[in-house]
Amino acid sequence: MNRPALQTPLTPRASASHGDVARLAAQLRERGGGPSWADIAEAIQLAQRVEARHARDPDRPVGLADHLAALSSRVHTLRVQEEHSLLPLLITGGRRALDLASRLMMSEHVDVEVLLLRLRELTRTYASRLGAAEDWCALSRLCNKLEADLRAHLRQEDEVLYAALLN
C-alpha cells in the first residue's frame, strides 16, 4: 500500500517545536507505516510453499518462512511500542522523555536493519534462480517490496521525526 510522505517542513537539521513534534506524531499514527500485514502473511505462505515445493533444489531459500515470521513479530512489537508508548509521548511528552524515546526507537531500528540484511541473504538479494517457478519469483518480488516498504518507514522516522527531536 502506498502511503503519502509525512507532510512536514522539518528536515533532519531543523529544530522541532512541541507543536511540530505533535503534528508529526499524529501523522505517523494516522498513516501507519511499513509493510502491510497482508503482504507479510502472503510472503510467509509463499515461502512455506517454495521451501516445500522446491525441497530438493539446493538454491531454495531455506529458513525464509521462519525468518519472515520473526521479522513480522519484530515489526509488530515495534508498531505496538510506537502506537502505545512513543506516539502518545511525542504528542504530550517533555523534552527529556522525547530524547530518550527517540534514541530507544532508533536503536530498535538497528535491530530491524539486521533482520533485513538476513532477508537479503536468504533470498540472494531477491534474485530467483534462472528458470525458477512463478511462486519462487513472486516470493522474491514480494520480499523485495517488504524490504523497500519497511526501509522507507524507518527512514521517515529516523531522518525526519527522530532527527528533528534530537537536534
N, C-alpha and C positions, 0 to 999 in steps of 0.2 A: 504494500500500500504506500503510495507516495504521500508524504506529509509536507506541508509548507515549511519553509525555514522559519526560524524564530524571527519575529518582527521586532527588531531592536536596533537602536543606533549604537549600542555598545560594541566595542572591539576589545580584543584581549588587553590592550593598554589603557582602556578607558577606566575612569573612576565610576564606580556604581553607587548611586544613592539608594536608600532603602526602597524608594518607590520603583526605581529601575529593577531592582532585585525582585521585588514582589511581583511586578508585571511579568518578568521573565519566568519566574516560578509558576505563575498562573498559566502562562502559555505552555510551558512544559507539561503541566498537569492536564490541560485540555487536549493537547495533541498527542500525548503519549510519545512513543519513540521506539526505535529499534525494530527488529524483525517482528512480523505478525505471528501470533500463536499458531494460526493455521499453517503458515509456511514452515514453522519449526516442526509441527506434528507431521506434516507431509514429508519433510526431509527425513525424519526418523523412520517413518513407514517405508519410504523408498530405500533407505539404507539397509533396513532389515531385509527387504526383498532382494536387493542387489547382492548383499552378502550371502544370502541363502541360494539364490538362483545361480550365482557365479562362484560357488564354493570351491570349485577346482581350479579356478583361474588365479594364478599367483599375483596378479596385478589388482585384484579386487581390494576395495577399501576395508580391510579387516579392522573391526572395532569402531567403525564410524558411527553406527547406530548408538552404541553406548556413549561415545563421545558427544554426539548431538544431544543425547538425553542429559548428560552432565552440563553441557552448555546451556540447555534450556532451563535447568534447575538454577544455575548461577544467574542467568538473566532474570528469572522470576524473582529470586531473592533480592537482586538489585532494584527491580521495579517496586517491590514491596517496601524496601528501605527508602527509596525515593518518595514514593507516594505517601507513606505513613509517617515518615520521620523528617526527611530532608526538605521536601517541598513546603510542608506547613512551617517548618523552622525558617525557611527562606522568606516566607511571607510575613512572619511575625517576629523573627528572632533578632537578637542583638549581634553586634559585630564579632565578638569573641566566639559565639556559638556558630556563626556563619563560617568563620575561618576554619574552625575545627571540622565542621561538616563537609566543607569543600575539600579539604585535604584528605579526609577519610574516603569520600566518594572517588576522588582522583586515584587514590591508591587501589581502590576496588576495581577501577577501570584497568589498571595494570594487570590484575588477575585475569580479566576477560581477554586482554590482548594475548596473554599466554595461551589461553584456550583457542583463540582464533589462529594463532601460529600452528598449533597442533591440528586444527581443522584443515589448514592448507597442506600440511604434511600428509595427513591421512588421504586427502583427495588428490595428491600430487599436483597441487596448485590448480585444482579444478579441471584437470585435463583427463578426459576419458581415454582409454587406450584406443588405438585405431580399430575401427570396426565394432566398437562396443555397442551393446544393445541400447535401445532408446531409453529404457529405465535408468541405466547407468549414466547416460548422457544427461538426462533430466535431473538426476541427483547432483551431478557436477554443477549444472547451471543453478540449481536451487541453493546449493551450499555457497556458491559464489555470491548469489543475491543476499543470502543471510549475512554473510560477512560484510558486504557493502552497506546493508541497512544498519547493522549494528555499529560499524565504524562511523557512519555518518551521525548516528545518535550520540556516540561517545564524543566525537569531535565537537558537536554542538555544545554539549555540556562542558567539556574541558576547555575549549578555546573561546567560548562566549561567556557562559554563565559563571563557571568556577574561576576562570581567569579574571573576570571583572571583579569578583568578590575578593580575590587575593591581592588585588592592586590597592 
